[in-house]
């Protein structure tokens, strides 16, 4: 299981990192809110964010919504955070809030309960979205029951994007997946592969899903109105 820890306070970040690793969790740790974070595939399955006393919560949750899938469970932590800010955090989409610092025994017990609730089952081999069905076992794609032939690289990008619709997928993350799928990546390979994927899947407003780029930074699979 991958857990992203977006915690700025060093002591708290180290405490959570150590505790999570004791529970055999892979920790993806960052100290701030980078412009384009890169997560190892398949990305975080749980997010822990820190509310700080004088920080901008709106900026934090805007960043979270941009870079994490909408259904990713989110835990907020903080020290002496005003109740009104905690309430706004729940309204912004967090699933729980813990007041820090926490005794080590209590932290371990809370993490055990948290991981029981959110630990995911075995890796999914099928994705269904807007009439598309992607089968990771065979590398096949169906578009409303019609088979679509994709190359290994095209399927690797499609799986990455369809795994978390709405999440920004950084170029570096796509590059890492393509390297795993088909060796060294040549210049412009990502752009060319994405364009071919758009064409083969006929992604656009009439299809209910659109593949949008963000300059040279990455891509996002977005819903569209027919």
C-alpha contacts under 8 A as a table, 3 or more apart, distances in Angstrom:
res1	aa1	res2	aa2	distance
1	X	25	X	5.56
1	X	26	X	6.02
1	X	44	X	7.82
1	X	45	X	6.59
1	X	119	X	6.94
1	X	120	X	7.52
2	X	25	X	6.31
2	X	26	X	4.84
2	X	27	X	6.02
2	X	28	X	6.88
2	X	43	X	6.93
2	X	44	X	4.90
2	X	45	X	5.51
2	X	46	X	6.82
3	X	25	X	6.99
3	X	26	X	6.25
3	X	27	X	5.14
3	X	28	X	5.94
3	X	44	X	5.26
3	X	45	X	5.91
3	X	46	X	4.82
3	X	47	X	5.72
3	X	48	X	7.39
4	X	27	X	6.02
4	X	28	X	4.56
4	X	29	X	5.78
4	X	30	X	7.76
4	X	44	X	5.63
4	X	45	X	7.84
4	X	46	X	6.33
4	X	47	X	4.79
4	X	48	X	6.14
5	X	13	X	7.42
5	X	17	X	7.80
5	X	27	X	6.89
5	X	28	X	6.09
5	X	29	X	4.78
5	X	30	X	6.34
5	X	47	X	6.10
5	X	48	X	4.82
5	X	49	X	6.18
6	X	29	X	6.23
6	X	30	X	5.24
6	X	31	X	5.82
6	X	32	X	6.27
6	X	33	X	7.42
6	X	47	X	7.52
6	X	48	X	6.01
6	X	49	X	4.76
6	X	50	X	6.50
7	X	10	X	7.62
7	X	12	X	7.30
7	X	13	X	5.45
7	X	29	X	7.66
7	X	30	X	6.73
7	X	31	X	5.36
7	X	32	X	6.88
7	X	48	X	7.46
7	X	49	X	5.73
7	X	50	X	5.06
8	X	13	X	6.91
8	X	30	X	7.77
8	X	31	X	4.54
8	X	32	X	5.90
8	X	50	X	6.95
9	X	12	X	5.55
9	X	13	X	6.02
9	X	31	X	7.73
10	X	13	X	5.10
10	X	14	X	6.12
11	X	14	X	5.28
11	X	15	X	6.21
12	X	15	X	5.05
12	X	16	X	6.22
12	X	101	X	7.48
13	X	16	X	5.31
13	X	17	X	6.02
14	X	17	X	5.04
14	X	18	X	6.03
15	X	18	X	5.38
15	X	19	X	6.17
16	X	19	X	5.07
16	X	20	X	5.97
17	X	20	X	5.28
17	X	21	X	6.16
17	X	27	X	6.49
17	X	29	X	7.82
18	X	21	X	5.22
18	X	22	X	6.29
19	X	22	X	5.16
19	X	23	X	6.71
19	X	107	X	7.66
19	X	108	X	6.48
19	X	111	X	7.97
20	X	23	X	5.13
20	X	24	X	6.63
20	X	25	X	5.45
20	X	26	X	7.66
20	X	27	X	7.09
20	X	111	X	7.46
21	X	24	X	4.85
21	X	25	X	5.11
21	X	26	X	6.68
21	X	27	X	7.11
22	X	25	X	7.45
23	X	112	X	7.76
28	X	39	X	7.46
28	X	44	X	7.71
30	X	33	X	7.57
33	X	37	X	7.93
33	X	60	X	7.41
33	X	63	X	7.03
34	X	37	X	5.66
36	X	67	X	7.85
36	X	170	X	6.19
36	X	217	X	7.30
37	X	67	X	7.59
37	X	170	X	7.09
38	X	169	X	7.96
38	X	170	X	6.20
38	X	172	X	6.59
38	X	173	X	5.67
39	X	42	X	7.65
39	X	43	X	5.15
39	X	44	X	7.07
39	X	173	X	6.60
40	X	43	X	5.54
40	X	173	X	6.87
41	X	160	X	7.67
41	X	173	X	7.43
41	X	177	X	7.28
42	X	160	X	7.24
42	X	163	X	7.85
44	X	47	X	6.70
44	X	68	X	7.76
44	X	72	X	7.67
45	X	72	X	5.97
45	X	73	X	7.12
45	X	120	X	7.79
46	X	72	X	5.87
46	X	73	X	5.12
46	X	74	X	5.99
46	X	75	X	7.86
46	X	118	X	7.47
47	X	72	X	7.10
47	X	73	X	6.30
47	X	74	X	4.72
47	X	75	X	6.17
48	X	74	X	5.86
48	X	75	X	4.73
48	X	76	X	5.75
48	X	77	X	7.32
49	X	74	X	7.49
49	X	75	X	6.32
49	X	76	X	4.87
49	X	77	X	6.29
50	X	76	X	5.62
50	X	77	X	4.86
50	X	78	X	5.53
51	X	55	X	7.14
51	X	57	X	6.98
51	X	76	X	6.65
51	X	77	X	6.03
51	X	78	X	4.97
51	X	79	X	7.82
51	X	81	X	7.38
52	X	55	X	5.26
52	X	78	X	6.17
52	X	79	X	7.29
52	X	81	X	7.44
53	X	79	X	7.55
53	X	80	X	7.46
53	X	81	X	6.31
56	X	59	X	5.49
56	X	60	X	6.49
57	X	60	X	4.98
57	X	61	X	6.22
57	X	89	X	7.71
58	X	61	X	5.40
58	X	62	X	6.03
59	X	62	X	5.14
59	X	63	X	6.12
60	X	63	X	5.18
60	X	64	X	6.30
61	X	64	X	4.84
61	X	65	X	6.10
61	X	92	X	6.79
62	X	65	X	5.25
62	X	66	X	6.29
63	X	66	X	5.17
63	X	67	X	6.35
64	X	67	X	5.42
64	X	68	X	5.66
65	X	68	X	5.68
65	X	69	X	7.15
65	X	70	X	6.71
65	X	167	X	7.80
66	X	166	X	7.76
66	X	167	X	6.15
66	X	168	X	6.20
67	X	167	X	5.36
67	X	168	X	5.22
67	X	169	X	7.55
68	X	72	X	6.64
68	X	167	X	5.47
68	X	168	X	7.47
69	X	72	X	5.43
69	X	164	X	5.42
69	X	165	X	6.91
69	X	166	X	6.44
69	X	167	X	5.06
70	X	166	X	7.46
70	X	167	X	7.71
73	X	94	X	7.29
73	X	95	X	6.39
73	X	118	X	7.37
74	X	93	X	7.55
74	X	94	X	4.98
74	X	95	X	5.48
74	X	96	X	7.10
75	X	94	X	5.87
75	X	95	X	5.83
75	X	96	X	5.07
75	X	97	X	5.89
75	X	98	X	7.74
76	X	89	X	7.81
76	X	94	X	6.56
76	X	95	X	7.92
76	X	96	X	6.28
76	X	97	X	4.76
76	X	98	X	6.51
77	X	97	X	5.48
77	X	98	X	4.78
77	X	99	X	5.84
77	X	100	X	6.57
78	X	81	X	6.10
78	X	97	X	7.91
78	X	98	X	6.72
78	X	99	X	5.35
78	X	100	X	5.44
78	X	101	X	7.94
79	X	99	X	5.60
79	X	100	X	4.83
79	X	101	X	6.64
80	X	99	X	7.13
80	X	100	X	7.76
81	X	85	X	6.70
81	X	86	X	6.82
81	X	99	X	7.78
82	X	85	X	5.43
82	X	86	X	6.53
83	X	86	X	5.00
83	X	87	X	6.14
84	X	87	X	5.03
84	X	88	X	6.24
85	X	88	X	5.00
85	X	89	X	6.13
86	X	89	X	4.99
86	X	90	X	6.45
86	X	97	X	7.31
87	X	90	X	5.21
87	X	91	X	6.33
88	X	91	X	4.90
88	X	92	X	6.09
89	X	92	X	4.92
89	X	93	X	6.59
89	X	94	X	6.01
90	X	93	X	5.30
90	X	94	X	4.89
90	X	95	X	6.66
90	X	96	X	7.39
91	X	94	X	7.36
94	X	97	X	7.58
99	X	102	X	7.33
102	X	106	X	6.41
102	X	107	X	5.78
103	X	106	X	5.29
103	X	107	X	6.05
104	X	107	X	5.01
104	X	108	X	6.14
105	X	108	X	5.29
105	X	109	X	6.30
106	X	109	X	5.07
106	X	110	X	6.05
107	X	110	X	5.09
107	X	111	X	6.07
108	X	111	X	5.13
108	X	112	X	6.18
109	X	112	X	5.16
109	X	113	X	6.41
110	X	113	X	5.22
110	X	114	X	6.08
111	X	114	X	4.86
111	X	115	X	5.95
112	X	115	X	5.29
112	X	116	X	6.17
113	X	116	X	5.13
113	X	117	X	6.39
114	X	117	X	5.25
114	X	118	X	6.28
115	X	118	X	5.12
115	X	119	X	5.17
116	X	119	X	5.67
124	X	127	X	7.56
125	X	135	X	5.82
125	X	136	X	4.92
125	X	137	X	6.18
126	X	133	X	6.84
126	X	134	X	5.57
126	X	135	X	4.78
126	X	136	X	6.23
127	X	132	X	7.79
127	X	133	X	5.57
127	X	134	X	5.10
127	X	135	X	6.81
127	X	162	X	7.17
127	X	163	X	6.95
128	X	131	X	6.70
128	X	132	X	5.54
128	X	133	X	4.55
128	X	134	X	6.59
129	X	132	X	5.15
129	X	133	X	6.66
129	X	162	X	7.26
130	X	207	X	7.85
130	X	208	X	6.44
130	X	209	X	7.17
131	X	142	X	8.00
131	X	143	X	5.95
131	X	144	X	4.97
132	X	141	X	7.01
132	X	142	X	5.58
132	X	143	X	4.65
132	X	144	X	6.10
133	X	141	X	5.63
133	X	142	X	5.04
133	X	143	X	6.64
133	X	144	X	7.93
134	X	139	X	7.27
134	X	140	X	6.05
134	X	141	X	4.62
134	X	142	X	6.61
134	X	159	X	7.10
135	X	138	X	5.75
135	X	139	X	5.57
135	X	140	X	5.32
135	X	141	X	6.34
136	X	139	X	4.99
136	X	140	X	7.12
136	X	159	X	7.73
137	X	140	X	7.96
139	X	150	X	8.00
139	X	152	X	7.48
139	X	155	X	6.53
140	X	147	X	7.47
140	X	148	X	7.29
140	X	149	X	7.07
140	X	150	X	7.35
140	X	155	X	7.82
141	X	147	X	5.93
141	X	148	X	5.42
141	X	149	X	7.02
141	X	150	X	7.50
142	X	145	X	5.18
142	X	146	X	5.12
142	X	147	X	4.50
142	X	148	X	5.79
143	X	146	X	4.95
143	X	147	X	6.30
143	X	148	X	6.68
143	X	201	X	7.32
148	X	200	X	7.10
148	X	201	X	7.46
150	X	153	X	7.87
150	X	154	X	5.60
150	X	155	X	5.76
150	X	197	X	7.76
150	X	200	X	7.89
151	X	154	X	5.09
151	X	155	X	6.11
152	X	155	X	5.30
152	X	156	X	6.19
152	X	181	X	6.59
152	X	182	X	7.11
153	X	156	X	5.03
153	X	157	X	6.38
153	X	178	X	5.91
153	X	181	X	6.36
153	X	182	X	6.65
153	X	193	X	7.14
154	X	157	X	5.36
154	X	158	X	6.11
154	X	193	X	5.99
154	X	194	X	7.17
154	X	196	X	7.69
154	X	197	X	6.01
155	X	158	X	4.90
155	X	159	X	5.97
156	X	159	X	5.29
156	X	160	X	6.30
156	X	177	X	6.67
156	X	178	X	6.61
156	X	181	X	6.83
157	X	160	X	5.11
157	X	161	X	6.22
157	X	174	X	6.54
157	X	177	X	7.52
157	X	178	X	7.47
157	X	194	X	7.53
158	X	161	X	5.25
158	X	162	X	5.89
158	X	197	X	7.48
159	X	162	X	5.24
159	X	163	X	5.78
160	X	163	X	5.36
160	X	164	X	7.28
160	X	169	X	7.97
160	X	174	X	7.67
161	X	164	X	5.90
161	X	165	X	6.23
161	X	167	X	7.80
161	X	169	X	7.07
161	X	220	X	6.82
161	X	221	X	6.01
162	X	165	X	5.45
162	X	221	X	7.00
164	X	167	X	5.68
165	X	220	X	7.16
165	X	221	X	5.16
165	X	222	X	6.27
165	X	223	X	7.87
166	X	220	X	5.87
166	X	221	X	5.44
166	X	222	X	5.21
166	X	223	X	7.61
167	X	220	X	5.88
167	X	221	X	7.22
168	X	218	X	6.91
168	X	219	X	5.85
168	X	220	X	4.76
168	X	221	X	7.89
169	X	173	X	6.60
169	X	174	X	7.10
169	X	218	X	5.54
169	X	219	X	5.35
169	X	220	X	6.01
170	X	173	X	5.23
170	X	174	X	6.54
170	X	217	X	5.74
170	X	218	X	4.26
170	X	219	X	6.60
171	X	174	X	5.12
171	X	175	X	6.12
171	X	190	X	7.99
171	X	216	X	7.14
171	X	217	X	5.39
171	X	218	X	4.31
171	X	219	X	7.32
172	X	175	X	4.94
172	X	176	X	6.20
172	X	218	X	7.87
173	X	176	X	5.16
173	X	177	X	6.46
174	X	177	X	5.19
174	X	178	X	6.20
174	X	190	X	7.67
174	X	218	X	7.96
175	X	178	X	5.11
175	X	179	X	6.14
175	X	185	X	7.15
175	X	190	X	7.28
176	X	179	X	5.20
176	X	180	X	6.44
177	X	180	X	5.14
177	X	181	X	6.19
178	X	181	X	4.84
178	X	182	X	5.84
178	X	183	X	7.11
178	X	185	X	7.09
179	X	182	X	5.47
179	X	183	X	4.64
179	X	184	X	5.56
179	X	185	X	6.30
180	X	183	X	6.27
182	X	185	X	7.97
185	X	189	X	6.46
186	X	189	X	5.52
187	X	190	X	7.88
188	X	191	X	5.36
188	X	192	X	6.14
189	X	192	X	5.20
189	X	193	X	5.92
190	X	193	X	5.16
190	X	194	X	6.04
191	X	194	X	5.21
191	X	195	X	6.17
192	X	195	X	5.18
192	X	196	X	6.28
193	X	196	X	5.16
193	X	197	X	6.16
194	X	197	X	4.96
194	X	198	X	6.20
195	X	198	X	5.09
195	X	199	X	6.35
196	X	199	X	5.12
196	X	200	X	6.12
197	X	200	X	5.22
197	X	201	X	6.03
198	X	201	X	5.47
198	X	202	X	5.62
198	X	203	X	5.22
198	X	211	X	6.97
199	X	202	X	4.94
199	X	203	X	6.90
202	X	207	X	6.98
203	X	206	X	7.90
203	X	207	X	5.84
203	X	208	X	7.68
203	X	209	X	5.79
203	X	210	X	5.09
203	X	211	X	6.56
204	X	207	X	5.38
204	X	208	X	6.74
204	X	209	X	5.78
204	X	210	X	4.57
204	X	211	X	7.35
204	X	224	X	7.49
205	X	208	X	5.71
205	X	209	X	6.51
205	X	210	X	6.43
205	X	224	X	5.32
205	X	225	X	6.22
205	X	226	X	5.64
206	X	209	X	7.96
206	X	224	X	7.73
206	X	225	X	7.37
206	X	226	X	4.66
207	X	210	X	7.67
207	X	224	X	7.68
207	X	226	X	6.56
208	X	223	X	5.62
208	X	224	X	4.75
208	X	225	X	5.92
208	X	226	X	5.68
209	X	221	X	6.64
209	X	222	X	5.54
209	X	223	X	4.44
209	X	224	X	5.28
210	X	221	X	5.72
210	X	222	X	5.16
210	X	223	X	6.23
210	X	224	X	6.48
211	X	219	X	6.78
211	X	220	X	5.80
211	X	221	X	4.62
211	X	222	X	6.24
212	X	219	X	5.55
212	X	220	X	5.32
212	X	221	X	6.38
212	X	222	X	7.06
213	X	216	X	7.67
213	X	217	X	7.75
213	X	218	X	5.86
213	X	219	X	4.34
213	X	220	X	6.47
214	X	217	X	5.54
214	X	218	X	5.49
214	X	219	X	5.95
215	X	218	X	6.98
